[in-house]
Amino acid sequence: KGTPNSASKTKDKVNKRNERGETRLHRAAIRGEARRIKELINEGADVNVKDFA
């Protein structure tokens, strides 16, 4: 079982951005990876994050 701190760290990791401001969720969406998108959302990915474009 994770602690509240570990849940926060997981969300930080899921929402980490690359140099273009893309998250793992952005990259999965660009590739059309529906199953991965669902997994990332379940892991706490923020669906409202915008890239730097």
PAVEXTI-325905 format. One record per residue: residue in three letters; x, y, z of N, C-alpha, C in turn. Coordinates in nm, 3 decimals. Atoms other than C-alpha are relative to their C-alpha. Layout:
% residues N
> baro|nX|nY|nZ|caX|caY|caZ|cX|cY|cZ
> ALA|X|Y|Z|X|Y|Z|X|Y|Z
...
END
This chain:
% residues 53
> baro|nX|nY|nZ|caX|caY|caZ|cX|cY|cZ
> LYS|0.083|-0.120|0.000|0.000|0.000|0.000|0.087|0.125|0.000
> GLY|-0.077|-0.124|0.006|0.129|0.345|-0.086|-0.045|0.100|0.106
> THR|0.031|-0.107|-0.094|0.141|0.641|0.144|-0.053|0.119|-0.079
> PRO|0.045|-0.120|0.073|-0.019|0.977|0.060|0.114|0.067|-0.076
> ASN|-0.117|-0.058|0.066|0.331|1.098|-0.025|0.033|-0.073|-0.130
> SER|-0.033|0.076|0.121|0.387|0.816|-0.274|-0.103|0.027|-0.109
> ALA|0.103|-0.034|0.099|0.055|0.898|-0.446|0.032|0.133|-0.065
> SER|-0.038|-0.131|0.052|0.171|1.257|-0.484|0.118|-0.011|-0.095
> LYS|-0.118|0.019|0.086|0.503|1.144|-0.629|-0.039|-0.066|-0.131
> THR|0.046|0.065|0.123|0.322|0.920|-0.878|-0.064|0.102|-0.092
> LYS|0.063|-0.104|0.082|0.111|1.216|-0.998|0.105|0.093|-0.059
> ASP|-0.108|-0.085|0.050|0.426|1.428|-1.027|0.068|-0.067|-0.119
> LYS|-0.067|0.074|0.107|0.588|1.158|-1.240|-0.088|-0.009|-0.125
> VAL|0.094|0.012|0.112|0.278|1.110|-1.457|-0.013|0.132|-0.075
> ASN|0.021|-0.132|0.061|0.251|1.485|-1.520|0.130|0.073|-0.035
> LYS|-0.129|-0.062|0.035|0.623|1.551|-1.578|-0.001|0.036|-0.148
> ARG|-0.002|-0.050|0.138|0.681|1.753|-1.895|0.137|-0.015|-0.065
> ASN|-0.125|-0.002|0.074|0.943|1.727|-2.166|0.030|0.143|-0.043
> GLU|-0.043|-0.135|0.041|1.115|2.023|-2.335|-0.107|0.075|-0.080
> ARG|0.110|-0.063|0.074|0.800|2.089|-2.544|-0.124|0.020|0.087
> GLY|0.112|-0.014|-0.092|0.575|2.085|-2.238|-0.098|-0.117|-0.007
> GLU|0.087|0.116|0.014|0.428|1.747|-2.331|0.015|-0.094|0.119
> THR|-0.001|0.101|-0.105|0.331|1.498|-2.063|-0.009|-0.138|-0.066
> ARG|0.016|0.136|0.052|0.313|1.121|-2.099|-0.138|-0.016|-0.063
> LEU|0.136|0.006|0.055|-0.060|1.169|-2.161|-0.005|0.062|-0.140
> HIS|-0.007|-0.061|0.134|0.009|1.405|-2.454|0.060|-0.098|-0.100
> ARG|-0.070|0.089|0.093|0.250|1.158|-2.610|-0.084|-0.123|-0.033
> ALA|0.088|0.114|0.026|0.007|0.867|-2.570|-0.114|0.041|-0.094
> ALA|0.109|-0.048|0.087|-0.269|1.076|-2.732|0.050|0.022|-0.143
> ILE|-0.058|-0.023|0.133|-0.042|1.177|-3.022|0.014|-0.133|-0.075
> ARG|-0.019|0.132|0.061|0.028|0.807|-3.085|-0.130|-0.079|-0.014
> GLY|0.127|0.071|0.008|-0.339|0.709|-3.050|-0.008|-0.123|0.088
> GLU|-0.007|0.114|-0.090|-0.269|0.473|-2.760|-0.111|0.007|0.106
> ALA|0.118|-0.014|-0.086|-0.619|0.456|-2.607|0.016|-0.072|0.134
> ARG|-0.016|0.075|-0.126|-0.535|0.188|-2.349|0.097|0.070|0.093
> ARG|-0.099|-0.071|-0.081|-0.229|0.380|-2.230|-0.058|0.130|0.055
> ILE|0.066|-0.123|-0.046|-0.435|0.701|-2.208|-0.084|-0.030|0.124
> LYS|0.083|0.038|-0.114|-0.682|0.526|-1.975|0.086|-0.031|0.123
> GLU|-0.090|0.033|-0.111|-0.395|0.390|-1.762|0.055|0.127|0.064
> LEU|-0.058|-0.124|-0.052|-0.236|0.734|-1.729|-0.102|0.083|0.077
> ILE|0.106|-0.072|-0.071|-0.566|0.895|-1.630|-0.027|-0.067|0.135
> ASN|0.020|0.073|-0.126|-0.617|0.623|-1.368|0.115|0.023|0.097
> GLU|-0.117|-0.027|-0.084|-0.266|0.700|-1.239|0.004|0.145|0.047
> GLY|0.008|-0.139|-0.045|-0.364|1.065|-1.193|0.048|0.104|-0.099
> ALA|-0.042|-0.098|0.101|-0.259|1.229|-1.519|-0.101|0.114|-0.007
> ASP|0.085|-0.119|0.008|-0.395|1.583|-1.543|-0.042|0.020|-0.145
> VAL|0.049|-0.010|0.138|-0.614|1.598|-1.853|-0.010|0.145|-0.048
> ASN|0.011|-0.142|0.036|-0.611|1.981|-1.850|0.135|0.068|-0.025
> VAL|-0.133|-0.058|0.023|-0.234|2.032|-1.888|0.016|0.033|-0.147
> LYS|-0.027|-0.042|0.138|-0.142|2.226|-2.202|0.150|-0.003|-0.025
> ASP|-0.142|-0.003|0.035|0.188|2.196|-2.386|0.044|0.144|-0.023
> PHE|-0.055|-0.135|0.015|0.413|2.494|-2.464|-0.028|0.061|-0.137
> ALA|0.025|-0.051|0.136|0.291|2.534|-2.826|-0.097|0.116|0.000
END
